[in-house]
Structures are given as structure tokens and as C-alpha cells.
Amino acid sequence: MIKLFFLMPIVTCLIWWAYLTLRGYTLKQGTKGFVHILIFNAVIISFLVLMIFVTDYP
């Protein structure tokens, strides 16, 4: 499972990019959203990695 963590920010950024293009916004207008997505994913991934180590999952 840990080897697939890199997909979370990629998928969410692709969804955000699709939303921006469908609504007619530019990527420059959506950069704040990308930053929020990356921070959110970093927090979630950090929590999941911590839980893997706490539960001593092999």
C-alpha cells in the first residue's frame, strides 16, 4: 500500500486541473488550489505512514 501513496496527489491534482479547465479558469488562477491539495495530501500521507509504523505493519 505504501508504494501507491504517490498516486494520491497526482489523482487529486488531475481532478483539480479538470475542474479548472471545465470552468474556464487558467492554471495560474488555480495555483492556490494546487498548493492546498499538495499540503492536504502531505498531511494525509504522513498520518498513514505514521499509522503503519505505530501498528508495526510489515
KAFEN-V883684 format. One line per field, one symbol per residue. ss: DSSP state (H for helix, E for strand, - for the rest). burial: + if it has 16 or more other ideal C-beta (glycine too) atoms within 10 Angstrom, else -. A space follows every 50 residues. Layout:
# KAFEN-V883684
ss=???
burial=???
This chain:
# KAFEN-V883684
ss=-HHH-HHHHHHHHHHHHHHHHHH-------HHHHHHHHHHHHHHHHHHHH HHHH----
burial=-------++--++--+---+---------+--++--+---+--------- --------
